[in-house]
Amino acid sequence: MPKVSSVIVPYATYLRVYEPLAAFPEPERTHWARYARRRDRPSYQDELRRSLADLLPTPPVPVPVHESSDAFVLDVDGVVCVCPWRTRLRGWLAMEELGEELPGPVLDAVLPEVVRHQTAQDYERWLARNPDARPWIRTATWQVPLNWFVLVGDEERRFDKGSGEVPAMLRYRTPMVQARRRVARALRALKDAVDEGPLIDGLIDVGRWLEEFHPRSLVELDYGGLVHVLPAGELEDDHSAADVAEGIEALRHGDGAAAGEAYGRLVERWRAVRDRRSAN
């Protein structure tokens, strides 16, 4: 494995799906079974550092030339579950969204137009050969999208302040069947209360994505590097999944005031996080 920097790369959060080995066809299943036995598996920080290093050359390399053969691995009650990185595919998908994130002059400075055009052509050719491809990981920067919190429950929250060489951590994990059930319940409540909106659109999108995976998969919401730029007190008090659940339950009972209060707490909390982005 290539050597990477020990510097922590912050800002990114993740929604991951871990599928059991049985969900993978051969020879991929055998590859992941062998991979799971490795003791030197890289972390999400390693993946980020490698991606950032690719942006340093001139011209930059926004998408890896070859697909990653790495993954995240969990042992769930004796069942090995794997979340492939698929860094190349995720790089292409991120490139499609970049134009909405950055003004034209900034985008041209970061990634010249000729590089973006070539990358888009590479993706079109690859997608024609792999029309059913989908990522196991979704990424957001400087936020956790509110629709992600719908998938998990406050009782599944795990927070560790970290100490010494052990980094801080805030994450949720839930069975796939539970995540799908929560999405369906939330969509019913939201559609009964409002006609449309970004939360509904986001839930429909993430719900369709979850349907692509094995029913015995595990869903993980990970604050990732964002825990390194937020004070420990804010992280300890962050129960966004509980606020989302409270707001949806209030809508189910027709209590718009209670739903508004829960939503207000969420908006205030995540506006403060986004303000840090502007300060940088």
Helices and strands as residue ranges (DSSP letters): E 12-20, G 21-23, H 28-36, H 44-53, E 71-76, E 79-84, H 87-101, H 104-110, H 113-129, E 137-141, H 146-149, G 154-156, E 157-160, E 169-175, H 176-193, H 198-210, E 218-222, G 224-228, H 232-237, H 240-252, H 256-279
